Structure formats: C-alpha cells, structure tokens
Amino acid sequence: MEAVGTSSPLTATPLSTPFLPTSYFASQAQRVRRRLSGLHRRGTKRARLQPSPRNNASMPPSSTHPDPTTGDNWSDGATPATFTPSNGVPTRPRRATAQSDIHETILHPGNVRINVQGAFIVSDEPSTPRSEDYEHDPRDIRLPNHTAVVSHVAVDIGGSLAKLVYFSREPDESSIGGRLNFLKFETDRIDSCIEFMRKLQADYRRLNGSAPEELCVMATGGGAFKFYDKIREALGVEVIREDEMECLIIGLDFFITEIPNEVFTYREESPMDFIPFPPQPPSIYPYLLVNIGSGVSMVKVSGPRQYERIGGTSLGGGTLWGLLSLLTGARNFDDMLKLAEKGDNSTVDLLVGDIYGAGYNKIGLKSTHIASSFGKVYKMKRAAEREAEDGCNGDSSHYSEHDHLPGSSELPHPPATFRPEDISRSLLYAVSNNIGQIAYLHAEKHNLEKIYFGGSFIGGHAQTMHTLSYAIRFWSKGTKQAYFLRHEGYLGAVGAFLKRQPSNWGRRNSFGAPKRTGME
C-alpha cells in the first residue's frame, strides 16, 4: 500500500466536531483521489487483459463439471476452456446467450445467479451517455465471469435521490462477462429515471429478442410505493416492491463479503485502508448499520437473517441540504460539499478557545474544539447591531429609506456577513458529529464493535468520514471501528437487485432473506 502522508498537527477530539485547517482536507481529498485512481487504473488494466477465447485451445478430458460459482453443469464432453488473467482468477470464455436461457430466466428469475468470481471495481469511461438528468457513478463493478441473462433492474427511491443499478454486457466482443452500473437521479426528477429504464427496456429487447414486458423492476425505498403505479404504467412491466431495511442489509453483506477493495476505514494517516474479505465462514456479525439519507436509520444486524432497527434521527442529509439551500444558494449536494471543502468553520462556530482563551485540559477539551455550532453568529449579529447604533448616535437620517426594513421598529444596521463556504463547513460538521455520537451511543448500548456508515450523505468526502470516524474512535476509546464503502449510496438498490437471487447465493453465502427482530 502506498504511503499517504502524515497526520495533521491540529488533531482534535470530536466532543463536537474536530476543527482542522482547510488545507488538510484539500490534501486528504487529493490523496483519496490518487488512491482511487491507482486502484481504478489497475482494475481497468485487468479488464483489458481478459484473454480472447479464440486464443486458447486447451480442453481437459471429458466429464460433467459443475461451475463452482454458478452451478452450471458442463456435459458436452469437455469442460470450458479456462484462462488465468493477470488478477490470478481463472475465467471461462463467454458463450452466446441461447433462447432457452432467456426463457428460463423469465420464468424462473430466481435461478439466475450473478457470478461474482473475479469481481473487481473499475473506473474507466462509463458507457452510459452523459446527461444532466442523472449522475453515473464511475465505479462500476466488473463481473468478468457472468454470462447468464439478467432480466431485471433495481431502483431505490428515497426522499432526495433515486439510485438505479443494472447489469450490462461488455461492448468489446473479446471481453467476457459484464458489469454492474450505478446511476443516481434526483427524486424530484423521477420521470428522467423512468425514461432511462425505458431505454434499458428497449436495449434488453433488442439484444435478447424478448418482449419488453419481460423486464422486471425491483424497487425499494419509500418511492417504491409512492411511484409504483407510475413506473408500472409507464413501462408496462412487473414492479416488485421490496422491504427497504432488508435490501440495505442484503446490499451491505454483499459488499462486505463479495467485492474486493470495497470496504475501508478512514484515518488521518491512512485515508483509505481497505478491509480484506472475512475468514471462512463469515464472521462479520454483529454490526451496526448507520444509513444516512434524508433521515438516518440505525440497524443492528445480528446475523444474515436477523436485524432490528434500534434508532435513528431526523437530522440527516435532508437537514443539511435544506438548510444550505436556504443559507448559501447552492443548487445541489455536490456543490454544497465543494463549498464545505473550502470553508473555515471557526468564523461561524464558537470554539472552546473563544470561551477560555485556551483549552480546558482538565476535562480533555482543546482550544480548537467546537463548544457551540453557529455560536458566533448571534454574538457577531449583536455586535454589528451595537456598532450600528453607536455609529448613528440615535440619528438614522444618514441611512437611506431602502436601509430600513418594512415592518421593523429597529434601527437599520449593516448585517454580519458569513461566507457560504464557512457556513457549509460548520453545518456539515454539526450534522455529521451529531450522527457520529448517536451511532456510538447505540453501539455502546447494544455492545456492537463494528459500525458501517452508508447512504448518499457521505459521498466519499474526507470531511464527513473524518468526523464520523474520529467520533467513534474517541468516544469508544478505540474499542469500536467505523467502516465506509465506495458504493455507500447504493446499498438498498444492490440489495433489491440481489433479491432476484436464490437463497444462500454467493461465494461466501452472503445472500439470505433477512429476518426482522424486535422493533419495526
């Protein structure tokens, strides 16, 4: 693993939110991007090195051999030609899709198994055309050994975003398998999402020669119910609604156990430290899932078939998006996070040093700790009012009539101004730190050491991950660990996609129908 720099000199505990200089997060963001870029280049190289079937003529003796991952039996007198690409994982050549495969897939979709042997994350140019209607996540998951027909797409429709997952073949004829694609739409533009699914439907019919109604839509999230009739009528297909919590757990278990370089921890000295696959059999339980979307849900997962929603909070991504849209004029969440990267929250937040003049070392508070989020706003506003009153000496004649607010009996005064960047950073810290501390309290109460953070709120941004991770480490005194995912916003959509798989599917039996326990 490459070296990733040194820790910041301003290390702060998350009593509220750690305050670090803007340059720190800018450098951390660059390190994360370089880390991902290196992985993406290696992944893309592996994809390009998949050998062409026509270049290998080795055929073992005839017999019937089941595929270890898909369960396919090869009884045509020989096993398929196998290859060992640069990633060291044997593959088999892509075979043409037979009409019988399509028919079987449509009648018994649960029999289709997504072959994850040799799966890896790539970041080459997405095959999906660019559009202002959606964002295509560049981190596709390459499935070099999957050859069966996939007759469904999955969508997770939340209060703010709709996340879509679908399978596509590799455009290069010499490449076998395909990939999982990840797109997100604003829920307010759900018609654009439906139109995109209509295009997938047309492509599916063109490639497989089947009727358009044979494509199935797996839907989860609140929008699966709100837009159920709209999707079904627009596409003329079967729409299967799946439980949101079940899909989240299925998706997370899949990423933990099946996809390499997906789960990682975050520290100042090592922004992305990837977690290897768990030992056999899986020992990933119990854990706490903190899913941060418009709101926040906290789910205790005791096993592959047991989960319980143990808490949550309404102060989540929707809170941040709503307040920043009012306070800064930013149009979307990515713009808000870009503002936060450039901000300095100390101009807005009241720090311990502002109160004591130094740190309060007796109880472990450094001068850079936040005593009150947005605490300086009121103080500066009052100071500006007093300055205005003193300046005019009771005579407001030098103010123009436009300076006086209609309906206000107070003297006009110049407002205390704050940069949008500073406001964004302060509010991001406030929301993130609140979530981190609530997550710790639930993990402590239920004796859970592993805490996975998912949801589009995180977005791979260094500031958010730093705040959440440091909060968990500090309050637990290092006994609990925060984990993050590269596809953190697609847990529900991937879970819904996998609901078309048979029980106990996967190399590590990562898929199973979850079972609720306790609270609903």
N, C-alpha and C positions, 0 to 999 in steps of 0.2 A: 504494500500500500504506500502511495506516495506521501511525502511529508506535506503537512498542511498548516505550516506556520506556527506561531506562538500565541499564547493567551494574552488577552488584553490586560493592561496594568490596572484598569478600573474594574476589578471583579467585585460584583455586588450580589448580596443575597436577596432573594425575592420576598422580602417582607411585604413589599408591594411589587414593584417591577424594577429589575436591575437597570441602572442607568449607565449606558456605555456610549462612547463618542460615535458620531455618525460615521467616521472613517472606519471604525471597527466593523460595522455591519456591511459597509460597502466592500471591504476586503473579504469578509466572510462570504458574501454573496458571490464574489468573483471566484473564491476557492471552491464553492459548491458547484458553480457552473463549470469550472475546469475539471472537477472530479467527475461530473456527469458527462462532460464532453469526452473525456478519456474512455469512460465505460461505453458510451454510445459508439465511439469510433471502433472500439474492439468488437462490440456487438454487431455493427454493420459489416465489419470485416468477416466475422464468422458467417454472416448471412451470405455474403458474396462468395465465400469459399465452399458453399454447399456443392458437391460434385454433381456433374450431369450423369443421369442414369445410364446413358449410352456409352459412357467411358469405362464401365466396369462389367466384366463378364464372368465373375466368379459365381458359381452356383453350387451350393452344398448338395449332398446326397438327398434323394427324395424321401420325404416323410411328411407327416402332418405336424405343423408347429404353430402353437398359439402365440400371437404377439403379446409380449409381457405387459404392455400398457393398454392396448385397445381390446385384447382378447380375440382378435381376428385369427381364424384358422387358415393356414396355407396348405391346401391339399391338392395342388395342381402338379404334384410330382417334384416340387422343389421349393425351398424357402426363397423369399425375395432376396435379391442382391443387397448386400449391406455395405455401408461405407462408414468410414471414420473421419469426419472432417476435423478441422483444427481445434474444435472445442472438445474433442475426445469422445463424443457421444455418437454411437452407431446410429445410422439412419437407413431408411429404405426408400427406394425410388417412388415417385408419385405415380399412381396409377389413374387411368381415366375413370371418371365417375360413371358408373353404369346406371341405366334407367331403373334397375331393380333396387339400387342403393337409394335413389330418390324416393321411390315408392315406399320402401321400408322406413325411411326417415320420416316421411309424412305420417304414416300410420302409427309408428311406434317411436316418436321422437325421443323418448327416454332411453332408447337403446344406443343413441349416438353418444360416444364418449370423446371429449376433447382430449386429444393425445398431447400431453404436456412433456413427453420425453424430449430432452434437449432444449426446452423453452428458455428464452433469454429476452432481455429488454433491448430494443434498438431505438435509434433516433435519427434515421435517415429522413429524407424529404417525404412527408405524407402523400399518399396517392390521392387523398381526398382534395378536390379543388378548394382553394381558399375562398372564404366568404365572410362578410360582415355579420351574417346571421348566426354563426357558430364559431367555436374555437376547437381546433383539432389538436389534442394533446400529442406532442411528437413522440412520446414514449410508448410506442406500440410494443406489444408482446409478440415476439416471433415464435411460431409453433411449427418448426421445420418438419415434423413427422405426422402432422394431422392431415389425413386425406379424405375422410368421410364428409358427406354433405352436411352442412349446418343450415337448418331451415328456420331459424329464429333470430330475432334481435332482442335486446333488452334495454329498457329505459327506466331510470329512477328520477321521478319528477318531484322535486322539493318545492319549498316556498319561494326560493330565489332562482335556482338553477335546475335544468333538466339534463341529466347525464345519460349518454347513449353509448352502448357497447355493441359491436357487431364483428363478425368474422369475415375476412376477405382472403381470396387466393393471391399468391404472389404473381405479379404481372409477368415476370421473367419465366419463360417456359422451361428453362433449365433448372429452376428452383422448385423444390417440392414444398408441400405444406402451405401455410398461410400465416395470418396474424390476427390478433385481436386489436381493433381500433377503438379509440376513446374520443368522444366528442362531447362538448357541453354547450347548451343553449340557455339563454335567459328564459325563465318560465313565462314571463310576460310575452315572449315571442314563441309560444308553443306551436303556432302554426308553421313556423320555419322548421321546427323539429319534425312535425308530422310530414311536411313536404320532403324532408330528407329521407325519412323512412319510406316514402312513396318511391323515391328514386332507387333505394335499396331493393324494394319490391320488384321494380322493373328490371333491375340488373339480375336479380335472382331468377326471374322468369326467363330472361334472355340466355343466361348461362346454363340453366338446368332444364329448360324446356317444360316447366311445370306451370300450372295456373297460379295467378297472383294471390288468390285467397289461401294458398297453401303455406305462405309465410306466416309465422306466428310471432306475436309481440308479447314478450314477458315484461310486465310493468309492476313497479313498486313505488313506494312513496305516497304521500297524500294525493299527488296529481294523478296517480293510477286510478283513483276513484273519481276525482273531480273531472278528469278529461276522458273517462272510459268511453262514453258514448261517442265523443268527438273523434277519438282515434279509430274506433271500430267502424264508424260510418264513413270516415274519410278513406280508409284503406280497404275496407271490406274483408278484414281478416279476423281471426280469433285473437282476442286480447285476454291474457291470463294474468290476473292480479295476484301478487304475492305479498306476504306479510313483510313489512319494512324491517323490523328487527331481525327476523330470520335471515333475510337477504344480507343484512350487514354482517352477521356472524359468518355466514357461508362465504361471503366475499373475503373477509379478513382471514379466515382459516386457509382459504385457497392461496392467498398471497404469502402467508407465513410459511406454508409447507410445500408449495409447488413452484414458486418463481424465485430464481436466484437474484441477488442484488436488489431486492425489493424493500426489505425492512432494514432500518438503520437507527442508530442512536445519534444524538447530537450533543457535542461538547465544544467549548471554545477552542481547545487544542486540536480537535478532530471533528470537523463539522459533519462528516458523513462516515460513520463506522458501520459497515454492513454486517448484518447478523447471518451466520451460516444456518443451513437447514437444521431443524431439531433432530435429535437422535431417534432411532427406531426402537420401539414405537413412539409416536409423537408425545412429547411431554410439554406441550405449550400451555396447558391449563393448570390452575385457573388464571384468568386475567381480567382486567377491566378495560372495556372499550369506551372511549370518550369520543362520541361522534359530534362534531361541531359543524352544523349547518346554519340555517336561520336561527334555530334554537340549539340547545345542547341536550343530548341524551347520554346517560351513563349506564352501561350494561355490564353486569357481572356474568362472565361466561365460565361455567364450572366444568364443561366437557363438550364434546362435539354435538351433543343432543340436549344440552341444558344451559339455559340462560335466564336472566332475571333483570329487568330494568329497575335499578335501585335509586335512581335520582336523575336530576338534570337542572337546567336553569334556562330562563327565557332570555338571558343576556348572552347572546351568541353573535354569529355573523350578521344576522339581520339588524341587531342593535348597532354594530359598527357601521354597516353600510348605510343605515338610515340616518344616523347622526352625522356622519361625514358628508353625506349628500346635502344635508342642511347647512353644515358649517363650512364646507370647503368648495362646494360646487363640483366636486369630482363626479364623473358620469358613470364609472364602473369600479368594481372592486380592485382590479389590477391597477388602475390609476391611483386609487387610494393607498395601496401598498407601496407604489413607487414614491408617492409623496412622503409616506412614513419613513422610507429609507433615507431621505434627505433631511429629516426633521431633527429637532433638538427639544426633547420634552421638558428640559429644565427651565425653559422660558414659560412653560404653562403649568407644570406640576410644582407643588410645594414640597421641597426636599427636607430631609432631616437637618441638613446643614443650614437651611434657611431659618430654622427654628432655634437650633442650639449653637450655631456658628461653627460647629464641628460635628463629629459623630457622637452617638450616645453609646460608647463602647461597653458600658456596664451591662447592657441588655443586647449587645451584638448588632447595633444599628450603625451603619456607616453614614457619612455625611451625604453620600450620593443616593441613599435610599429614598424612595418616594413616601412622604408622610401623607400626602393628600393629592389624588389625581385632580387636575384642573384647579388646584388650590390657590394658584397665583392669579387666576382670572378675576375673582371677586376683589382681591386686595388691590390689583392694578386698576380695576374699574373705579373703585372708591378713591384711589389716589388721583386718578385722572379727573374725577368729579371735583375733588377738593382743589386741585390745581386750577381748574377752570373757574371755580367760584372765587378763589383768591385773585385770579388774574383780572377779572372784570370788576372786582370790588363792589359788587352789588349792582353794577350798571351794565345792563345787557344791550345797550344801544349799539355797540360796535359789532354785534352779531347780525347777520342778515336774517330776514324773515324765513329764509329757507333752512336756517340752522335750528330753528325751534320745531320740535316735534309736535304735530297736531294732537290735541287732547292731553298734552303733558303740562303740568304746572311747574315742573322743574326747569331750572336754568339749563340752556344747552351747554354741552361740553364736548370737547374732542374725544372720541371713543378710544379706548385702549385697544390697539390692534395686535393680532397674533397671526403669524404666518400659517397658511394651510398645512405646510409640512410639519410644523411643530404640533399643531392640533391633531393631525393624523397619527403621529407617533405616540402622543400622550394617550389618545383613546385606544389605539391598538394595544398599548401596554396595559391599560386599565381592564379591558375585556379579557385579554389573554391571561393576565395574572389572576383575575377572579376565577376563571375556568380552571387554571392550574391548581389553585388552593382547594377549590371544591372537589376536584378529582382526587387530590391527595387525601382529603378527609374521608371520602368514600372508600378509597383503597385501604386506608388505615382501619376503618370500621369493619371492613369485610376481610381483612388480612390478605390483601392481594399485592403481590410484589411487582407484577408486570402491568404497565399501563400503556395501551395503544391509543394514539390520537389519530382520528380520521376525520374526513369532511373537507369540503372545499375552502373552509375558512383558513386553513393552514397554508395551502398553496405553495409549499416548498420554500417559504420566505424565512430567512435567517432570524429576523427579529422575533417572530412568533414562536419558532421552535426553540430559540434560546430561552425565552421567557418561560414557556411551559416546562422544558426540560430542567432548567435550573430550579424552578419552584419545586418540582417533585424531588430532586436530589437534596435540596436544602431542608425542606420540612421533614423528610423521611430520614435525614442524616445518612443518606446513601443506601438505605435498605430497599428502596424502590427505584424502578427504572422506567423512564419514558421512552417509548418507541414510536417511530414515524414511518410512513410509507411513501413511496414515489407515486403511487396511484391512490393517494389518500381520499380523493373526492369520488372514487368510483366503486367503493365497497358494495353499496347497495345494488348498483347496476350489474356488477360482475356476479354478485350473489343471485340475482334474478336470472341472469344468463345461465348460470350453473344449475338452476332448479330444473332444467331440462335433462340433467344427467342422472344416471342411476345411483342408488344409494351406495355408500362406501366406495365411490369412484375416486381415482387419483392414485398416484404412486404411493402416497402415504395415507390413503383413505381419508383425505382431508374433507371430503364432502359427506354430509349426512343431514337428515332432516332434523333441524333443531327442535328442542322441546322447551316450552316455557316452564318456569318455576316461579312461585311467589307472586310478586306484583305483576300486573298487566300494564 
